[in-house]
Amino acid sequence: MTIEAHIQTLEKKHGALEAELHSAMLHPATGDTTISQIKREKLKIKDEIERLRKNTRH
């Protein structure tokens, strides 16, 4: 898998997590812990995407 393909895969996962977070926030029964976990996972993926992009620019 090329780095660009890996970045695209991560972007899709990030988008899916965004949709999951949006859905979770619409349901009052969703706990703060679940929302925090989704946010942490999104941030982790975002950081990985940025790291890969930075490394491919050199």
N, C-alpha and C positions, 0 to 999 in steps of 0.2 A: 504494500500500500504506500502510495506516495504521501508526502507530507500534506499536500493540498487536499488529497482525498481524506486524510485523517482529520484535517481541520474542518472539512465539510461534514464529516460524521459527527464531530464534536458540536458543530453549530446546530445540527439537527437535534442532538440530545439536549442542547441548551434551550432550543425552541420548545421541545416537548416538555421540559421542566417548567418553562414559563407558562405553558398552557395548564400544566398540573397545578402550579402555584395559584394561578388565577382561579381555577376551579375550587381549590381548597379554601381560598379566601372567601369564596361566595357561600360556603357552607359553614354556618356557625359551630357545627359540631366538631369541626377540624381543630385539633389542639395546636397550641403555640409551638410545641415541640416538633410536630410534623411540618409546620410552615418553616420553622427554623432549619430543619434538615434539608428541605427542598432548596431554600435560599443558599445554604452552605454548598450544596452540590452544584448549583448554578454558578456560584462564584468560583468554585474549584475548576469547573469546565472553562469558564471565561478566562481564568488565569492561564490555563493550559493552552488555550487558543492563542492568547497574546504571546506567550512564551514561544510557541512554535512559529508564529508570524515574525517575531523579532529575530529568531535564529535563522529564518530563511532569507532575511534581508541582507545578511552579511555575506 
